[in-house]
Amino acid sequence: MPTPLAVILGAGPVGLATGKLFLERHIAVRYVTRSGKPVAVPGSETRQADVSDAVALGKAAEGATILIHAVGLPYPEWAEKLPALQDSVLKVAEQTGAVAVFVENLYSYDASSMPLTEKTAENPPTRKGALRLKLSQQWLALHQSGRIKGVAVRASDYFGPGATLSGNSHFGLRFFPPFAAGKSVAFLGHPDAEHCYTYLPDYARALVEVALAPESWGKVWICPSVGPTTARKMVEDLGKIAGKNPKVGALPSFLVRMLGLFDPLIREVYEMLYQFDRTFTLDSSAFEARFGWKATPQAQALAETWKAHTSL
């Protein structure tokens, strides 16, 4: 048997957390990034490659037994660049025989049937959701034909250690500076709408465990997540831990829409408001039954997040 090697594409919060966990399980980790600069994960190595270039990626991923596709792109670049990225990953997965593990979200679902499960019909109401569905169907078809080995874990909006200064987390860069200063915080949608949030260490654990469980491949799994809860409840509970009592508000949808007329990124954010202005929850019982664990309790996850943030 080949020596296990997890090649992680991208070094954002999800990729970093996942690499650390592989190393804790004594599995070698190699990051592939566009810059090739060493990643701040002791014990890992880094190679430079444009992930959308299958030839370059193939060389950088030589020896891989696991490929974690954790490359993130700004919303305005999705339509142009995501398909090429995945095509490249699929080619390399086929060439190497490595299992391709896809970091996915919940964009392919509408809000008509809650909570979401692996059996929920996928009816994407947005352009980004339609693209996510197309990409997911692509790797599933190749797995079913026997050309690749693939698996995906879908998570809700993530938070936690390693993400408190991330621009991609609702409890990240836009949240923690004002929260820590005791100032008011505002959220997309309605702060009292029921929602689930994925604790980043739980997401990393789920990705690692499906990668190491061949019987779980060929499926899409829903990641164990905190909730149902609300943004307001998350802030209140975090406030008790941190000794803060900030006001919680909402960014008016009309303002988001107006700003989107001038900013392509905000324009893309606007079409995702349906996940935040009403109930949008999930049920991970299938994953829990197969792997034997549930999401980290909300209070514990928030306490660990605050501790990590204050140690930065």
Secondary structure, 3 states (H helix, E strand, C coil): CCCCEEEEECCCHHHHHHHHHHHHCCCEEEEEECCCCCCCCCCCEEEECCCCCHHHHHHHCCCCCEEEECCCCCHHHHHHHHHHHHHHHHHHHHHHCCEEEEEECCCCCCCCCCCECCCCCCCCCCHHHHHHHHHHHHHHHHHHCCCCEEEEEECCEEECCCCCCCCCCCCCCCCHHHHHCCCCEEEECCCCCCEEEEEHHHHHHHHHHHHCCHHHCCCEEECCCEEEECHHHHHHHHHHHHCCCCCEEEECHHHHHHHHCCCHHHHHHHCCHHHCCCCECECCHHHHHHHCCCCCCHHHHHHHHHHHHHCC
